[in-house]
Amino acid sequence: KPADAAMPGGFFVAPTEAPHPDPCAARQPRWHLHAWCVRGAFTVSLENNPPQRSSLRSAIVALALSASGLVGIALNEGYSERAIIPVKGDVPTIGFGTTQGVKLGDRTTPPQALVRALKDVNRFEARLKQCVRVPLHQHEYDAYVGFSYNVGSGAFCDSRLVKKLNASDYPGACKELLRWTYFQGKNCARAENARLCGGLATRRQEEYRQCMGSNAAL
């Protein structure tokens, strides 16, 4: 078995079924992230003790993806130990949704995949901070980073969502997330398309609730 591996940013991967003490507490004192390998698969658990939300938003440059935000991306993207084509016409993808520099035949491990995911997140965060010019709550920021990770920085920054966001239409910007439910020309929010791509519609609903503060009605 491989040795325990500490990830950049303080996240921890261990080849055991029991979580290790959380080494990222100094970075995220109210979130505890544990990651470990279970029978060759990657499993994450999150003990959620959310911080008290402030009514004031923070400058975009002061924000960084939270531990819970990273877990959300990992769970939504899923894990693949080898490069695959997720859907016909897509590009090779590996680990937790990594596409950059990936070719069919590539293989990875959970620790390597998490390192690459963190690098991907850093890249998406940097681009988001270039096109979003208004302050955000942490939960809004996490929702938009996760959404951008899924659709791509170009699509995110050129979207009507960002236009509304930069006009300080915060509810309107969050609601735009619900429009991004199409796959291969089909609306995944429709019942007849649930088997094909219902998971995408569910993801957008989760992102919307997160963006609005988790208690929003659809």
Z-matrix of the N, CA and C atoms (Angstrom, degrees):
N
C 1 1.453
C 2 1.511 1 110.07
N 3 1.327 2 117.64 1 145.59
C 4 1.464 3 120.35 2 179.09
C 5 1.509 4 111.22 3 -69.11
N 6 1.333 5 115.46 4 158.15
C 7 1.452 6 119.94 5 176.63
C 8 1.518 7 110.30 6 -73.28
N 9 1.332 8 115.93 7 155.93
C 10 1.458 9 119.98 8 175.89
C 11 1.515 10 109.29 9 -55.92
N 12 1.310 11 116.77 10 144.72
C 13 1.464 12 120.77 11 -176.11
C 14 1.509 13 110.63 12 -128.79
N 15 1.301 14 116.83 13 128.72
C 16 1.461 15 122.02 14 174.62
C 17 1.513 16 108.96 15 -92.50
N 18 1.320 17 116.31 16 134.04
C 19 1.459 18 122.38 17 -176.45
C 20 1.522 19 110.22 18 -96.74
N 21 1.336 20 117.05 19 155.70
C 22 1.466 21 119.82 20 172.76
C 23 1.516 22 110.21 21 -56.75
N 24 1.312 23 116.24 22 145.12
C 25 1.456 24 120.16 23 -179.77
C 26 1.510 25 112.77 24 85.55
N 27 1.353 26 117.57 25 -1.99
C 28 1.443 27 120.09 26 175.71
C 29 1.507 28 115.22 27 94.61
N 30 1.340 29 119.49 28 3.56
C 31 1.448 30 120.89 29 179.29
C 32 1.516 31 109.17 30 -80.90
N 33 1.326 32 117.31 31 152.14
C 34 1.457 33 121.22 32 -167.62
C 35 1.517 34 110.76 33 -127.99
N 36 1.316 35 117.17 34 133.65
C 37 1.458 36 122.40 35 176.32
C 38 1.512 37 107.52 36 -122.36
N 39 1.312 38 117.77 37 131.88
C 40 1.459 39 121.03 38 -178.25
C 41 1.516 40 109.75 39 -139.09
N 42 1.344 41 119.26 40 142.51
C 43 1.464 42 122.89 41 -177.84
C 44 1.515 43 111.89 42 -84.53
N 45 1.322 44 117.37 43 51.45
C 46 1.454 45 121.66 44 178.52
C 47 1.511 46 108.38 45 -136.88
N 48 1.332 47 116.82 46 166.40
C 49 1.455 48 120.38 47 178.99
C 50 1.532 49 111.87 48 -89.59
N 51 1.320 50 116.72 49 -4.73
C 52 1.461 51 119.76 50 179.41
C 53 1.514 52 110.00 51 -109.26
N 54 1.334 53 118.07 52 135.30
C 55 1.462 54 120.06 53 179.98
C 56 1.518 55 111.42 54 -67.98
N 57 1.307 56 115.43 55 145.53
C 58 1.451 57 121.48 56 175.78
C 59 1.514 58 110.00 57 -88.60
N 60 1.331 59 117.86 58 163.31
C 61 1.470 60 119.30 59 174.79
C 62 1.511 61 110.86 60 -54.70
N 63 1.297 62 115.24 61 142.19
C 64 1.464 63 120.92 62 -173.33
C 65 1.522 64 111.95 63 -73.54
N 66 1.349 65 118.20 64 115.41
C 67 1.458 66 120.37 65 179.16
C 68 1.513 67 113.50 66 -87.18
N 69 1.349 68 117.94 67 -3.22
C 70 1.468 69 118.48 68 -176.83
C 71 1.522 70 111.13 69 -100.55
N 72 1.334 71 117.66 70 11.85
C 73 1.460 72 120.32 71 -176.72
C 74 1.520 73 112.20 72 -59.93
N 75 1.338 74 117.40 73 -32.16
C 76 1.465 75 119.66 74 -178.96
C 77 1.516 76 111.01 75 -67.40
N 78 1.351 77 116.50 76 -31.17
C 79 1.464 78 120.29 77 -178.02
C 80 1.523 79 110.71 78 -84.10
N 81 1.332 80 117.03 79 -41.25
C 82 1.451 81 121.68 80 -179.39
C 83 1.523 82 107.76 81 -128.16
N 84 1.341 83 119.06 82 79.83
C 85 1.461 84 121.49 83 -171.00
C 86 1.513 85 114.79 84 -61.50
N 87 1.316 86 119.25 85 -20.57
C 88 1.460 87 119.58 86 -178.44
C 89 1.524 88 112.63 87 -106.96
N 90 1.312 89 117.72 88 2.63
C 91 1.459 90 121.03 89 177.24
C 92 1.517 91 107.83 90 -122.39
N 93 1.316 92 116.98 91 138.20
C 94 1.457 93 120.65 92 -179.40
C 95 1.521 94 108.35 93 -123.51
N 96 1.303 95 116.74 94 114.79
C 97 1.455 96 122.22 95 -176.17
C 98 1.512 97 109.59 96 -110.81
N 99 1.322 98 116.72 97 127.01
C 100 1.453 99 121.50 98 174.65
C 101 1.526 100 107.59 99 -124.05
N 102 1.296 101 117.16 100 138.41
C 103 1.463 102 120.81 101 177.83
C 104 1.509 103 108.05 102 -135.85
N 105 1.313 104 116.61 103 134.39
C 106 1.452 105 117.34 104 179.29
C 107 1.527 106 110.07 105 -153.40
N 108 1.354 107 116.04 106 162.06
C 109 1.456 108 122.60 107 -179.08
C 110 1.520 109 109.30 108 -88.86
N 111 1.309 110 116.55 109 131.34
C 112 1.455 111 120.74 110 176.40
C 113 1.524 112 107.73 111 -126.45
N 114 1.344 113 115.67 112 109.33
C 115 1.465 114 121.94 113 179.75
C 116 1.523 115 111.47 114 51.89
N 117 1.314 116 116.19 115 42.31
C 118 1.454 117 120.84 116 174.76
C 119 1.515 118 114.19 117 85.49
N 120 1.317 119 118.68 118 -7.80
C 121 1.464 120 121.57 119 179.54
C 122 1.516 121 108.93 120 -102.03
N 123 1.317 122 116.04 121 165.58
C 124 1.468 123 119.89 122 -179.45
C 125 1.506 124 108.38 123 -104.31
N 126 1.307 125 116.27 124 125.69
C 127 1.450 126 122.07 125 179.91
C 128 1.513 127 108.83 126 -126.16
N 129 1.318 128 116.56 127 140.53
C 130 1.461 129 119.61 128 177.19
C 131 1.510 130 109.14 129 -125.75
N 132 1.289 131 116.87 130 147.07
C 133 1.453 132 121.23 131 172.50
C 134 1.509 133 107.97 132 -131.01
N 135 1.308 134 115.77 133 146.48
C 136 1.467 135 120.91 134 -177.86
C 137 1.505 136 108.97 135 -129.89
N 138 1.329 137 116.37 136 122.09
C 139 1.442 138 120.96 137 170.71
C 140 1.523 139 105.75 138 -90.84
N 141 1.288 140 115.68 139 114.97
C 142 1.458 141 120.79 140 -169.87
C 143 1.515 142 110.98 141 -99.99
N 144 1.328 143 115.96 142 107.84
C 145 1.456 144 122.15 143 171.09
C 146 1.527 145 106.31 144 -121.51
N 147 1.333 146 117.11 145 77.30
C 148 1.465 147 120.09 146 -170.06
C 149 1.506 148 113.08 147 -62.98
N 150 1.338 149 116.41 148 144.44
C 151 1.456 150 119.85 149 178.07
C 152 1.519 151 111.06 150 -71.15
N 153 1.308 152 115.77 151 158.59
C 154 1.453 153 119.99 152 174.79
C 155 1.528 154 109.05 153 -66.97
N 156 1.336 155 115.59 154 129.70
C 157 1.447 156 119.05 155 -177.42
C 158 1.523 157 110.49 156 -81.46
N 159 1.294 158 114.00 157 136.54
C 160 1.454 159 119.74 158 176.73
C 161 1.519 160 108.86 159 -88.85
N 162 1.314 161 115.56 160 150.35
C 163 1.466 162 119.34 161 176.13
C 164 1.521 163 111.03 162 -75.71
N 165 1.323 164 116.65 163 -10.73
C 166 1.456 165 121.18 164 -179.40
C 167 1.513 166 110.94 165 -97.66
N 168 1.324 167 116.27 166 137.51
C 169 1.452 168 120.68 167 176.05
C 170 1.530 169 110.10 168 -85.46
N 171 1.326 170 115.61 169 156.99
C 172 1.461 171 120.97 170 -178.72
C 173 1.521 172 110.43 171 -102.88
N 174 1.319 173 115.94 172 150.17
C 175 1.466 174 120.59 173 174.77
C 176 1.520 175 109.35 174 -57.30
N 177 1.307 176 116.65 175 139.58
C 178 1.462 177 121.70 176 -174.76
C 179 1.526 178 112.15 177 -57.94
N 180 1.324 179 117.66 178 -33.96
C 181 1.467 180 120.67 179 -177.56
C 182 1.521 181 111.86 180 -69.31
N 183 1.330 182 117.53 181 -18.82
C 184 1.460 183 121.28 182 -177.21
C 185 1.520 184 112.48 183 -90.71
N 186 1.328 185 117.76 184 -5.56
C 187 1.461 186 121.44 185 -175.10
C 188 1.518 187 112.14 186 -95.70
N 189 1.331 188 114.87 187 151.49
C 190 1.462 189 122.56 188 173.70
C 191 1.515 190 107.36 189 -144.59
N 192 1.316 191 116.80 190 150.87
C 193 1.464 192 120.77 191 -179.86
C 194 1.521 193 110.23 192 -57.00
N 195 1.324 194 116.54 193 131.95
C 196 1.460 195 121.04 194 -179.67
C 197 1.525 196 110.11 195 -78.51
N 198 1.333 197 115.40 196 166.45
C 199 1.466 198 120.28 197 177.13
C 200 1.518 199 111.05 198 -59.60
N 201 1.337 200 116.59 199 -41.05
C 202 1.465 201 119.46 200 178.89
C 203 1.521 202 111.07 201 -66.00
N 204 1.339 203 117.26 202 -33.99
C 205 1.461 204 120.66 203 176.63
C 206 1.513 205 111.82 204 -63.56
N 207 1.336 206 116.51 205 -40.78
C 208 1.462 207 120.55 206 177.77
C 209 1.517 208 110.91 207 -64.77
N 210 1.332 209 117.09 208 -42.63
C 211 1.462 210 120.77 209 177.68
C 212 1.526 211 110.42 210 -60.06
N 213 1.336 212 116.38 211 -42.14
C 214 1.453 213 119.88 212 179.13
C 215 1.521 214 112.47 213 -60.14
N 216 1.320 215 116.84 214 -42.85
C 217 1.462 216 120.59 215 177.62
C 218 1.517 217 110.28 216 -62.31
N 219 1.344 218 116.78 217 -46.91
C 220 1.463 219 120.72 218 -178.58
C 221 1.522 220 111.40 219 -59.92
N 222 1.328 221 117.08 220 -44.00
C 223 1.461 222 120.25 221 -178.74
C 224 1.525 223 111.68 222 -69.24
N 225 1.315 224 117.27 223 -38.60
C 226 1.461 225 120.35 224 179.64
C 227 1.521 226 112.27 225 -69.48
N 228 1.319 227 116.74 226 -39.54
C 229 1.458 228 120.04 227 -177.84
C 230 1.523 229 112.14 228 -76.43
N 231 1.343 230 116.66 229 -29.56
C 232 1.451 231 119.63 230 -174.64
C 233 1.523 232 110.77 231 75.75
N 234 1.317 233 116.32 232 174.25
C 235 1.461 234 120.66 233 -175.90
C 236 1.528 235 110.32 234 -125.34
N 237 1.322 236 115.87 235 135.17
C 238 1.467 237 121.57 236 174.16
C 239 1.520 238 108.47 237 -131.67
N 240 1.334 239 116.72 238 125.78
C 241 1.467 240 120.30 239 -178.48
C 242 1.523 241 112.62 240 -78.86
N 243 1.322 242 117.03 241 -10.90
C 244 1.463 243 120.72 242 177.14
C 245 1.518 244 109.43 243 -132.16
N 246 1.314 245 115.64 244 157.08
C 247 1.466 246 120.01 245 -179.68
C 248 1.524 247 110.16 246 -67.70
N 249 1.310 248 116.31 247 131.74
C 250 1.454 249 121.87 248 -179.68
C 251 1.527 250 109.57 249 -133.78
N 252 1.316 251 115.27 250 164.40
C 253 1.461 252 122.02 251 168.41
C 254 1.524 253 105.58 252 -100.24
N 255 1.325 254 118.95 253 104.00
C 256 1.472 255 120.33 254 -173.76
C 257 1.523 256 113.59 255 -57.15
N 258 1.316 257 116.31 256 -43.72
C 259 1.459 258 121.74 257 177.16
C 260 1.518 259 107.86 258 -139.98
N 261 1.307 260 116.43 259 155.91
C 262 1.453 261 121.10 260 -179.08
C 263 1.528 262 110.63 261 -55.90
N 264 1.334 263 115.40 262 129.76
C 265 1.449 264 120.83 263 179.74
C 266 1.515 265 114.01 264 91.46
N 267 1.331 266 117.22 265 -6.22
C 268 1.456 267 120.90 266 179.97
C 269 1.530 268 109.83 267 -84.27
N 270 1.324 269 116.46 268 176.41
C 271 1.466 270 121.96 269 179.52
C 272 1.523 271 109.17 270 -98.08
N 273 1.339 272 118.37 271 159.43
C 274 1.464 273 120.64 272 178.92
C 275 1.532 274 111.09 273 -58.03
N 276 1.308 275 115.56 274 136.39
C 277 1.457 276 123.14 275 -176.52
C 278 1.522 277 109.07 276 -132.75
N 279 1.332 278 116.44 277 144.14
C 280 1.463 279 120.23 278 -178.54
C 281 1.523 280 110.02 279 -144.59
N 282 1.331 281 116.39 280 160.99
C 283 1.460 282 120.34 281 177.57
C 284 1.508 283 111.96 282 61.56
N 285 1.330 284 116.98 283 -127.39
C 286 1.459 285 122.79 284 -179.51
C 287 1.523 286 110.61 285 -101.14
N 288 1.328 287 115.77 286 58.72
C 289 1.454 288 120.35 287 175.98
C 290 1.512 289 115.52 288 83.81
N 291 1.339 290 118.61 289 13.80
C 292 1.467 291 121.12 290 179.53
C 293 1.525 292 109.98 291 -72.35
N 294 1.338 293 115.98 292 133.42
C 295 1.464 294 121.19 293 178.66
C 296 1.529 295 112.69 294 -122.40
N 297 1.315 296 117.12 295 -24.39
C 298 1.462 297 120.06 296 -175.24
C 299 1.533 298 110.93 297 -67.78
N 300 1.345 299 115.63 298 124.12
C 301 1.458 300 120.87 299 177.44
C 302 1.515 301 114.67 300 71.99
N 303 1.336 302 117.65 301 15.85
C 304 1.463 303 121.45 302 -176.63
C 305 1.526 304 110.25 303 -96.10
N 306 1.331 305 116.28 304 138.06
C 307 1.468 306 121.39 305 175.11
C 308 1.520 307 108.53 306 -134.25
N 309 1.324 308 116.04 307 152.98
C 310 1.456 309 120.83 308 179.19
C 311 1.523 310 109.85 309 -58.59
N 312 1.307 311 116.13 310 137.80
C 313 1.457 312 121.62 311 -175.63
C 314 1.519 313 112.41 312 104.07
N 315 1.348 314 117.10 313 -19.01
C 316 1.464 315 121.11 314 177.69
C 317 1.527 316 110.05 315 -67.10
N 318 1.321 317 116.27 316 147.29
C 319 1.458 318 122.46 317 175.74
C 320 1.531 319 109.14 318 -131.43
N 321 1.327 320 116.01 319 159.45
C 322 1.457 321 120.37 320 -179.62
C 323 1.515 322 109.76 321 -147.13
N 324 1.321 323 115.58 322 176.44
C 325 1.457 324 123.33 323 173.79
C 326 1.524 325 107.54 324 -124.82
N 327 1.326 326 118.78 325 162.75
C 328 1.468 327 119.25 326 178.45
C 329 1.526 328 114.05 327 -54.50
N 330 1.348 329 120.14 328 -45.71
C 331 1.475 330 118.15 329 178.29
C 332 1.521 331 112.72 330 -61.60
N 333 1.345 332 117.31 331 -43.09
C 334 1.460 333 120.32 332 179.31
C 335 1.528 334 110.63 333 -64.36
N 336 1.331 335 116.01 334 -40.59
C 337 1.463 336 120.26 335 -178.60
C 338 1.521 337 111.25 336 -65.30
N 339 1.328 338 117.30 337 -37.35
C 340 1.453 339 119.77 338 179.66
C 341 1.524 340 111.12 339 -68.79
N 342 1.332 341 116.90 340 -38.05
C 343 1.464 342 120.79 341 175.90
C 344 1.527 343 110.02 342 -59.15
N 345 1.337 344 116.15 343 -46.27
C 346 1.460 345 119.80 344 -179.30
C 347 1.526 346 111.16 345 -66.45
N 348 1.339 347 116.54 346 -37.86
C 349 1.467 348 119.70 347 178.62
C 350 1.527 349 110.90 348 -63.00
N 351 1.321 350 116.53 349 -40.26
C 352 1.465 351 120.47 350 178.40
C 353 1.526 352 111.22 351 -64.06
N 354 1.330 353 116.45 352 -38.94
C 355 1.464 354 119.94 353 176.98
C 356 1.526 355 110.08 354 -65.67
N 357 1.337 356 116.11 355 -41.13
C 358 1.460 357 120.12 356 177.57
C 359 1.531 358 110.48 357 -60.96
N 360 1.333 359 115.93 358 -45.54
C 361 1.464 360 120.97 359 179.89
C 362 1.521 361 110.63 360 -58.41
N 363 1.332 362 116.65 361 -44.32
C 364 1.465 363 120.15 362 179.32
C 365 1.521 364 111.42 363 -58.54
N 366 1.324 365 115.99 364 -39.53
C 367 1.464 366 120.78 365 -179.57
C 368 1.538 367 110.37 366 -67.71
N 369 1.333 368 116.53 367 -43.44
C 370 1.462 369 119.86 368 179.54
C 371 1.526 370 111.07 369 -67.22
N 372 1.316 371 117.14 370 -37.52
C 373 1.462 372 120.12 371 177.75
C 374 1.524 373 111.23 372 -63.12
N 375 1.335 374 116.01 373 -43.51
C 376 1.468 375 119.74 374 -179.11
C 377 1.524 376 110.90 375 -60.67
N 378 1.320 377 116.44 376 -41.98
C 379 1.475 378 119.88 377 -179.70
C 380 1.524 379 110.87 378 -69.78
N 381 1.319 380 116.88 379 -39.86
C 382 1.461 381 120.05 380 178.93
C 383 1.522 382 110.59 381 -59.93
N 384 1.331 383 116.61 382 -40.52
C 385 1.464 384 120.33 383 -178.27
C 386 1.521 385 112.46 384 -70.34
N 387 1.338 386 116.94 385 -15.82
C 388 1.455 387 120.24 386 175.98
C 389 1.518 388 111.98 387 -80.40
N 390 1.338 389 116.71 388 -29.51
C 391 1.471 390 118.06 389 -174.87
C 392 1.523 391 114.03 390 -107.58
N 393 1.320 392 118.25 391 -16.67
C 394 1.466 393 120.52 392 175.85
C 395 1.523 394 108.21 393 -96.58
N 396 1.306 395 116.87 394 127.08
C 397 1.464 396 120.94 395 -172.04
C 398 1.527 397 113.23 396 -119.38
N 399 1.324 398 116.72 397 13.88
C 400 1.469 399 120.49 398 -179.27
C 401 1.523 400 109.58 399 -121.50
N 402 1.338 401 117.44 400 156.08
C 403 1.466 402 119.56 401 177.41
C 404 1.521 403 111.50 402 -69.76
N 405 1.329 404 115.92 403 156.34
C 406 1.465 405 121.47 404 -177.68
C 407 1.525 406 110.72 405 -136.92
N 408 1.325 407 115.38 406 156.10
C 409 1.451 408 121.09 407 165.10
C 410 1.533 409 108.03 408 -76.18
N 411 1.331 410 116.87 409 158.40
C 412 1.466 411 119.91 410 178.27
C 413 1.526 412 112.02 411 -58.96
N 414 1.326 413 117.23 412 -41.51
C 415 1.471 414 119.32 413 -178.26
C 416 1.526 415 111.34 414 -67.48
N 417 1.323 416 117.84 415 -33.51
C 418 1.466 417 120.27 416 175.18
C 419 1.521 418 110.08 417 -66.34
N 420 1.325 419 115.52 418 -45.97
C 421 1.469 420 120.67 419 -179.50
C 422 1.526 421 110.79 420 -59.58
N 423 1.324 422 117.48 421 -46.17
C 424 1.464 423 120.88 422 179.43
C 425 1.528 424 111.36 423 -59.93
N 426 1.331 425 115.72 424 -42.57
C 427 1.464 426 119.67 425 -179.78
C 428 1.524 427 111.25 426 -62.31
N 429 1.330 428 117.34 427 -42.93
C 430 1.456 429 120.32 428 -177.56
C 431 1.531 430 112.62 429 -72.93
N 432 1.326 431 117.33 430 -34.42
C 433 1.469 432 119.01 431 175.72
C 434 1.526 433 109.73 432 -65.28
N 435 1.337 434 116.95 433 -44.14
C 436 1.460 435 120.24 434 178.69
C 437 1.518 436 112.30 435 -62.53
N 438 1.328 437 116.34 436 -40.66
C 439 1.458 438 121.17 437 178.00
C 440 1.525 439 110.71 438 -65.30
N 441 1.328 440 116.83 439 -45.25
C 442 1.462 441 121.14 440 178.84
C 443 1.521 442 111.38 441 -62.03
N 444 1.325 443 116.71 442 -38.73
C 445 1.471 444 121.83 443 177.45
C 446 1.519 445 110.25 444 -58.29
N 447 1.314 446 116.47 445 -33.86
C 448 1.459 447 121.70 446 -177.07
C 449 1.524 448 113.05 447 -81.91
N 450 1.336 449 117.54 448 -43.86
C 451 1.469 450 120.05 449 -173.07
C 452 1.522 451 112.94 450 -98.00
N 453 1.339 452 117.25 451 -16.31
C 454 1.455 453 120.78 452 -178.53
C 455 1.517 454 111.72 453 102.47
N 456 1.329 455 115.43 454 147.31
C 457 1.463 456 120.53 455 -176.94
C 458 1.514 457 112.71 456 -64.37
N 459 1.333 458 117.19 457 -38.94
C 460 1.459 459 120.31 458 -179.10
C 461 1.513 460 111.62 459 -62.16
N 462 1.337 461 116.30 460 -48.22
C 463 1.461 462 120.67 461 179.93
C 464 1.522 463 110.50 462 -63.30
N 465 1.320 464 116.34 463 -39.30
C 466 1.460 465 119.70 464 179.93
C 467 1.521 466 111.01 465 -64.60
N 468 1.316 467 117.20 466 -52.93
C 469 1.460 468 120.68 467 -174.14
C 470 1.523 469 113.07 468 -67.08
N 471 1.328 470 117.39 469 -26.38
C 472 1.472 471 121.00 470 179.86
C 473 1.523 472 112.33 471 -90.90
N 474 1.322 473 117.14 472 3.29
C 475 1.459 474 120.53 473 -171.64
C 476 1.525 475 113.02 474 -82.84
N 477 1.331 476 114.46 475 160.91
C 478 1.461 477 120.87 476 173.66
C 479 1.520 478 110.39 477 -65.35
N 480 1.318 479 116.48 478 -27.16
C 481 1.458 480 121.40 479 176.80
C 482 1.529 481 110.58 480 -55.60
N 483 1.330 482 116.74 481 -50.24
C 484 1.463 483 120.38 482 -178.29
C 485 1.520 484 111.08 483 -66.90
N 486 1.318 485 117.13 484 -35.48
C 487 1.474 486 119.71 485 176.47
C 488 1.523 487 110.13 486 -60.71
N 489 1.323 488 117.36 487 -44.62
C 490 1.459 489 120.53 488 178.80
C 491 1.525 490 110.74 489 -66.89
N 492 1.321 491 115.62 490 -39.67
C 493 1.461 492 119.98 491 -179.43
C 494 1.522 493 110.69 492 -61.80
N 495 1.321 494 116.71 493 -45.96
C 496 1.464 495 120.53 494 -179.09
C 497 1.525 496 112.85 495 -70.67
N 498 1.325 497 115.81 496 -14.10
C 499 1.470 498 120.35 497 173.18
C 500 1.528 499 110.64 498 -92.30
N 501 1.345 500 116.30 499 9.39
C 502 1.469 501 123.67 500 -179.88
C 503 1.523 502 113.29 501 64.59
N 504 1.335 503 116.38 502 23.90
C 505 1.467 504 120.69 503 172.56
C 506 1.528 505 107.20 504 -90.27
N 507 1.324 506 116.75 505 76.55
C 508 1.458 507 121.47 506 -174.00
C 509 1.535 508 113.13 507 -64.16
N 510 1.337 509 119.56 508 -47.74
C 511 1.469 510 118.83 509 177.48
C 512 1.526 511 112.40 510 -62.44
N 513 1.342 512 115.92 511 -40.32
C 514 1.462 513 119.64 512 179.74
C 515 1.513 514 112.13 513 -64.27
N 516 1.333 515 116.53 514 -38.50
C 517 1.461 516 120.10 515 178.28
C 518 1.515 517 110.65 516 -64.96
N 519 1.331 518 117.35 517 -44.63
C 520 1.469 519 119.91 518 177.73
C 521 1.528 520 111.17 519 -59.79
N 522 1.326 521 116.31 520 -41.18
C 523 1.468 522 119.90 521 -177.81
C 524 1.525 523 112.00 522 -65.51
N 525 1.328 524 116.88 523 -26.11
C 526 1.461 525 120.11 524 177.73
C 527 1.530 526 111.79 525 -60.42
N 528 1.327 527 117.10 526 -27.30
C 529 1.469 528 120.10 527 179.09
C 530 1.524 529 111.50 528 -56.04
N 531 1.316 530 115.96 529 -34.95
C 532 1.465 531 120.98 530 -176.38
C 533 1.522 532 112.76 531 -71.00
N 534 1.329 533 117.71 532 -12.80
C 535 1.467 534 120.73 533 178.56
C 536 1.527 535 111.61 534 -82.01
N 537 1.313 536 117.75 535 -17.48
C 538 1.468 537 122.02 536 -175.02
C 539 1.524 538 110.89 537 -90.77
N 540 1.332 539 115.05 538 63.12
C 541 1.462 540 120.06 539 -176.23
C 542 1.529 541 112.70 540 -122.07
N 543 1.333 542 116.66 541 18.53
C 544 1.462 543 119.51 542 -176.21
C 545 1.522 544 111.92 543 -98.93
N 546 1.324 545 115.47 544 138.87
C 547 1.461 546 122.75 545 177.89
C 548 1.521 547 108.13 546 -140.48
N 549 1.343 548 115.44 547 121.81
C 550 1.466 549 121.27 548 -178.42
C 551 1.529 550 110.91 549 52.72
N 552 1.334 551 115.42 550 40.18
C 553 1.458 552 120.51 551 176.82
C 554 1.511 553 115.33 552 79.16
N 555 1.328 554 118.13 553 1.87
C 556 1.460 555 121.47 554 -178.30
C 557 1.528 556 110.03 555 -110.58
N 558 1.322 557 115.52 556 140.46
C 559 1.453 558 121.24 557 178.96
C 560 1.527 559 108.74 558 -81.77
N 561 1.325 560 116.29 559 110.79
C 562 1.459 561 121.23 560 -175.66
C 563 1.515 562 112.78 561 -70.78
N 564 1.331 563 117.58 562 -11.37
C 565 1.464 564 120.69 563 178.18
C 566 1.520 565 112.01 564 -80.53
N 567 1.328 566 117.42 565 -10.60
C 568 1.452 567 121.46 566 179.63
C 569 1.520 568 109.61 567 -83.31
N 570 1.327 569 116.40 568 141.72
C 571 1.465 570 121.69 569 -174.78
C 572 1.519 571 112.32 570 -58.83
N 573 1.336 572 117.16 571 -36.84
C 574 1.470 573 119.62 572 -177.14
C 575 1.523 574 112.92 573 -69.13
N 576 1.343 575 117.44 574 -13.84
C 577 1.465 576 120.94 575 179.54
C 578 1.529 577 112.51 576 -106.59
N 579 1.322 578 116.22 577 9.50
C 580 1.466 579 120.47 578 -174.81
C 581 1.521 580 112.16 579 -60.23
N 582 1.330 581 117.27 580 -40.83
C 583 1.465 582 119.62 581 -178.03
C 584 1.523 583 111.45 582 -70.31
N 585 1.321 584 116.67 583 -32.41
C 586 1.462 585 121.12 584 -178.99
C 587 1.521 586 111.26 585 -73.46
N 588 1.333 587 116.46 586 -47.25
C 589 1.468 588 118.27 587 -170.51
C 590 1.523 589 113.01 588 -154.24
N 591 1.314 590 116.87 589 28.52
C 592 1.458 591 119.50 590 -178.73
C 593 1.518 592 112.99 591 -60.09
N 594 1.328 593 116.56 592 -27.38
C 595 1.458 594 120.37 593 179.76
C 596 1.520 595 112.63 594 -62.07
N 597 1.338 596 117.02 595 -31.14
C 598 1.460 597 120.23 596 179.08
C 599 1.525 598 110.42 597 -67.01
N 600 1.340 599 116.55 598 -42.94
C 601 1.458 600 120.14 599 178.28
C 602 1.525 601 110.60 600 -63.63
N 603 1.319 602 116.30 601 -39.48
C 604 1.471 603 120.18 602 177.93
C 605 1.520 604 110.80 603 -63.28
N 606 1.324 605 116.48 604 -40.42
C 607 1.464 606 120.39 605 178.55
C 608 1.526 607 110.91 606 -62.30
N 609 1.310 608 116.94 607 -42.50
C 610 1.462 609 120.24 608 -179.95
C 611 1.533 610 110.90 609 -65.21
N 612 1.316 611 117.04 610 -38.44
C 613 1.461 612 119.94 611 177.50
C 614 1.526 613 110.93 612 -63.27
N 615 1.337 614 115.54 613 -40.72
C 616 1.468 615 119.75 614 178.22
C 617 1.526 616 110.81 615 -65.20
N 618 1.341 617 116.41 616 -41.57
C 619 1.465 618 120.04 617 178.73
C 620 1.524 619 110.90 618 -64.44
N 621 1.332 620 116.15 619 -38.35
C 622 1.461 621 119.75 620 179.20
C 623 1.524 622 111.00 621 -64.34
N 624 1.316 623 116.75 622 -46.88
C 625 1.468 624 120.24 623 179.34
C 626 1.528 625 110.54 624 -61.90
N 627 1.325 626 116.65 625 -40.63
C 628 1.459 627 120.11 626 177.88
C 629 1.515 628 110.02 627 -63.38
N 630 1.310 629 116.96 628 -44.16
C 631 1.462 630 122.31 629 -178.65
C 632 1.526 631 110.92 630 -61.55
N 633 1.336 632 116.34 631 -39.05
C 634 1.461 633 120.58 632 -177.01
C 635 1.527 634 112.73 633 -85.16
N 636 1.317 635 117.33 634 -6.54
C 637 1.456 636 120.08 635 -179.72
C 638 1.496 637 113.60 636 108.84
N 639 1.327 638 117.47 637 17.96
C 640 1.474 639 127.00 638 171.55
C 641 1.528 640 115.44 639 76.76
N 642 1.308 641 118.81 640 -12.47
C 643 1.469 642 119.95 641 -178.01
C 644 1.530 643 112.24 642 -110.95
N 645 1.324 644 116.37 643 13.43
C 646 1.465 645 118.59 644 -176.86
C 647 1.518 646 111.61 645 -75.83
N 648 1.321 647 116.42 646 142.78
C 649 1.456 648 121.80 647 175.10
C 650 1.514 649 109.18 648 -88.09
N 651 1.325 650 116.30 649 144.38
C 652 1.464 651 120.19 650 179.74
C 653 1.519 652 109.90 651 -84.95
